Amino acid sequence: MARCVVVAILLFSLLAPVLAHDGENPSIALISYGPFSEGNVLQGAVLDVLESYGYISAEENAQLDGRSNYEGENLTVFMSDAGFDLPTLNLLIDQVLDREVDVIVASGNTVALAAVNATLDMEAPTPVLFAFVSAPYGAGIADAPCVKPAHTTGSRTALSYEYVLQTLQMQNPDIATVGTIFSSSDAAGLFGADEIAEIGAELGIAVERAGAIALADLGVAAEGLVAKGVEALILPLDTLVTEGLPVITQAANEAGIPVFHPSFSSISLGATIGAGASPFYEQGSNVGIMLAAYLNGELDISRTGIVTSGELAIGVNLDSADAQGVEISDEVLDAAVAVIEGGRPTKLHPEVLAAIARRGIIIPQEQRQADDRAWLEALQCTDEMIAEQQAALDAAE
């Protein structure tokens, strides 16, 4: 993909994808894959930033929280959820392209890849901004932060499966066999399962794998791995598996094994130990800033690099551990920034609050615009950066 992307950059940069409406009502499409509650947080963060910049009112923001389409005075918003059905997702993307929306905001790897593929061959591709994408470079969305389709950029989730497995060994230094469940139709799930297996092998840990297509498959997959004698479940960061965490956790509770997930806030969905970033509100805010700047005619997407955000941290759900008969090690508890016990957080570092924000952080435009512009300026791709990243890709082939 790398050389094709460079050609796309060179050609499409002539079109300078910067939007200025001169009083017209722009339109955006927020598309998600799966009825994902945390994904709603992500899209809510986008809407909060748009409210800060005056594109929607507080009343319109509240109405859009109900996930309905809305034609407002300053912005038209289409909100679509494809469930976990790829044909429906492709149909939704075709529909918003037929409506000639100005921007597609894609939540997750599956939506981002489908939207990029659907727009690549357009004479003037509809811009695609993405968030909650853990593997843009492995999934075929882009090759590097600045080596990408010129109409595409977004926010990549900080992710380290090595960090998850290190936390696993912190919890149980003698563990020998783990299982992983992944979405077989999501590049992020496939990438995550491969990474878990590769790192596990380096650490001397055997990894059993089970793919799933739908939520109904997750319980069966977990039970199959339990039957193979796995001592813990380590999950990738894909939409299907994250949405189905309660189902997987129930099977783990019955088997008496812990569940590890690469986001510390996943403990709110039942994971025993979350080890990674909590990406949802921050990811949505990042894309919201990009979107507002683009709608204002201030952002050249072709020259805006993909940003990686989120701090790696550990969360612990003692209720899940108790249900599984698992004793959490003192080392893990001491390292945790968030702990749930008795159905509520009993340990929550102040800096964690922004990472697990749910909704409604409205910062007035005059208070945020300078910082937002400086943040965007730091993402700008120069010719030298593009050449360096391309050279690194070529050398790795």
N, C-alpha and C positions, 0 to 999 in steps of 0.2 A: 504493500500500500504506500510505502514512503515516497517513492519517486512520483507516483500519481498525485499524492497530496501536494508535493512541491509545485507541480504543474498547476494544480488548482489554486494554490496560493498566488502564483505569479499572474495567472489569468484573472482570478476574481478580485485581486487587489486593485485592478483597474476600475472595478465597479465601486470600490470604496463603500462598504456596507455601513453607512451612517444614515440614520433616519432623521428627517426634520419635517414636521407635519404642517407648520404654518396654520395652526388652528383646526386642522382636520382631526377627526376622531380615530386614533389608531386602534388596532385590534390585536389581541394576543390570545394564544391557546395554551392552557395549562393541561398537560396530558400526563396521566399516571397509569401504572400497570399493576392492577390488584387493588382491592379495597383496603389500602394500607394506612392505618391510623397515623403512623409516624410520617408517612408521605404527606398526609393532610397538614401536619405541622410545617413541613417544608414549604408547601404551597401557601400556607397561611403567612409564613415569613415573607414570601415574595409580595403578597398583598399588603402586609404591614409597611414594607418599604415604599410601595406604590402610594399608599396613603400619606406617608411622610412627604412624598414629592408632589402631592396634590392631584394625582391621576385618578384616585377614587376617594370618596368621602368615608367617614367613619360608618355611616349608615350603609353605604354600598359594600364596604369591607365586611360588615356583619352579615349582609345578605349573601355575599359570595362564600361565606363560611359554610353555607348550606349546600355548596357545590352546584349552584345553578348558574346558567349563562346569564349575562347581564350586559345591556347596552346602556352605558352611562353617558354623562355629558362630556367627559374627557377621555373615556376609554371603553372599548367593548371587550368583554372577557368571555371566552368559551372555556368551560371546564369539563373535561372528559376523563372517564375511568374505563379502561379496557378490560377490567377483571383480570383473569389470568388466561386470556385468549388472544393468541397472536393474530388470527384473521380479523378479530374485532379491532385490535390495535391498529393494524394496517388500514382498515376501513376508516377509523377515526382520523388518522393522519391524512388520508386522501380527502376526507370531508373538509378539514380545516384548510387544506391547500386549495380546494375548490372555492372556499370562501375568501381566499386571498388574504389570510391573516398576515400581519406584519412580522410577528415573531412567534415561534413555537418554544415553549418552556417545557422541557422534558424531564420528568422525574425518574431516575434510575437508568441502569445500563440498557435494558431492553428497549425502553422508549427512545432513548438517545440514539441508539444504533439504528432503529427503524426510521426515525425522523431524518437522520443524516443520509441514510441510503435513499430515502424517498425524495430528497431534495438535491442530491449531488448533480444530477443531469439537467436540472432546470437552467434555463438561460440566465435568470437572475435568481439564484437559490434563496428561498425563504430562510432567514436566520434561525438557527437553533441554539438556544442556551440550555445547558443541562446542569443538573445537580444530583446528589446522591449517586454518583457514578464512581465505583471503587476501582474499576479496571478499564479506563478509556483506551489505554495503549495496548492492552491485551485483547480488548474486545473488537478492535477495528474501527473505533470512533476517531482516533487520532494516533499519531506515532510518538509525539513528544509535546511538551507544553506549547511550543511555537510552530511545530510541524503538524499541521492539521488542516482540514478543509477551511477555507477562508471565511465561510459563513457560520462557523461553529466555534463556540468556546463555552466555558462553564466552570463549575466547581467540583473538584475531585476530592473524594473522602480520604482523609489520612487513614492508612490501613497498614497493619503489620501482622501477618500471620506468625512471624517469628516471635513477636511480642506475646501473642496468645499462647503459643507453645511454651515459651519461657515461663509464663504465668502458670500454665498447667504443671510444669515441673516444680515450680515454687510450691504449688499445692500438693503434689504427689511426686517426689523425686524418683520413685521406683516404678512409675507407670510404664507398661510395655505395649499396650494395644488400645487404640482409640478408634472411634467411628466418625465418619462425616457424612452428612446428608446435604445434597445440593440440588438446585433446579437444573434439570438437564436441558432446558430451553433458554437459559440465561447465561450469557458469556461470563458474567461476574461469578456465578455459581461454579461453572466449570473451571475458571481460573483459580478460584479459591480452593476448590477440592484438589487441584493439581499442586498448588502451593503448600497446602497442608500435608499432602503425601510426600512432597519433596523435602520439606523441612523436617517432617517426622523421621524420614529415612536417615537424614543427617544426624539426628539425635538418638537414633536407635529405637524409635517408636514405630511399631507397625500400624498402618492406617487402613481400615476397612471402609469402602465407599458404597453409597447408595444414592441413586438418582431419583428424582421425583418430578412429575409433570404438573400435578394439581395438589391443592391442600389436602385432599382426601388420601393422597399417597404418603403423607409424611408420617402418620402413625404406624403404618405398615413398614415403612423404611426403618423407622427407629426400632421397632420390634425385631426386624430382621437382623439389625446390627447387634442388638442385645443378645440374640440367639447365638451370635458368633463369638460372644464373650468379651466384647469391648468394655473397657473400664471407665470410659468417659465419652461424651460426644463433643466434637469441636465443629462448629458450623461456619460456613462462609457467609460473607455479607452479600446476600442476594435477596431480592424482594420476597419471593415465595417463602423461603426458609424463615426470614425475619417475621413475616406475617404469621407464619404457622408455629412460632415459638411455643405458644401455650399447648399446642397439640404434642409437640416433641417433648416438652417438659413433663407432660402427664405420663408419657411412656417411660421417661427417665425416672420419674418418681417411683413408678411401679417396679422398675428394675433396680433402683438404689444406686444410680450413677449420676454424676454431675454433668451439667450442660455448660459449655464454654461458647461465648459468642464475641466477635470482634468489635463490639461497641459497648462501652461501659453502661450506657443507659438502658441496654437490653434487659437488665435485671428487672425493670418495670414490667416486662413481658414474660418474666418467669425464668430467664437464664440464671443459672446458679452463680456463674462468674462472667462478667463482661470485661473484656480486656482490649481496649482500643478507644477510638474517638467516638463522641456522641454527635453525629453530623447534622441532624435534621434542621434545626432552626438556623444554625450558622450557615449551612449550605444554602438554605432558602434566602437568607439575607444577602449572601454573596451574589447570587443570581439576580436578586431584586435590585441591587446596586447597579449591576451591569445593564439590566433591562431599563431602569429609569434613565441611565446615561444615554443608552441607545435611543430611547424614545425622545430624549431631549436633543438629539442630533450631536451628542458630544462623544460618542464612542465608535471607533472603527473596530469592528469585530475581527476583521482579518489580521489586525495587529495586536489583539488582546490575547495574552497567553492564558492557558488553563491554570487555575490556581488550585493548590492543594491546601486543605484547611482541616483543623481539628487537632487537639492535643491528645496523645495516648494516655489513658488512665485506666484504673481498675475499679470495678463496682462489684458488690457482693450481695446476693439475695439469701439471707439466712433462713427465710421461710422455705425456699426451695431446697436448701441444703438440709434442713430439718426433715422435710418430707422424703428426701432421698437417703436419710441416715448418714449424711456426709458431714464430717467435722472440718470446717475451714481452718487452714493453718494460720498460726499467728502472723507469719510473714506476709501472707496475702491480706489478712485483715488490717495489718499495720500500713500496707501500701495502698489500701482502698481509699478512694476519694468519695465514694457513695456506698452506703450500706442500707439495705431494707430489712427490717425485722418487725414482726407483728403487723405487716401490711403497710408500714409507713417508713419513711427515711429516718434513720437514727444517727446517721453520719453523713453530712453533706458539706463539703468545703465551699466557702463562698464563691470561689471562682467557677464552681460547677454550675451555678444557677443559670448563667447565660447559655451554657452548653445544652441544658435540658429545658430551656424555655419552651413554652407551649404556644403562646400567641400574644398579640396585643402590645408589642414593644414599638411604640410610635414616637420616633425622635423627630422633632420639627426639622424641616429642610434646612433652615438657616443654621442649625446647630450641627448638622451632619455633613453638609455638602463639601466643605473643605477637606475633611478627613476622607470622604468617599472618593473625591477626585485624586487625592494623593495615593490612595490605595490602588485605584485603577491605573494611575500613571506608573506605578511600580510593576504592573503586569504587562506593560507594553513590550512587544517583540521588535527588536531591531533586526536589520539585515544580518548583522554579525551573529546575533543569537540564533537566528534561523539556520544560518550556515553551520554554526558549531554543532547544533543539535542534529542536523542532517548528517554531518560528517561522523558523529558518534554512532548514528544508526547504521550508516554504511559500513563502518569499521566492525560493527557487531554482526554483520551478515556472514 
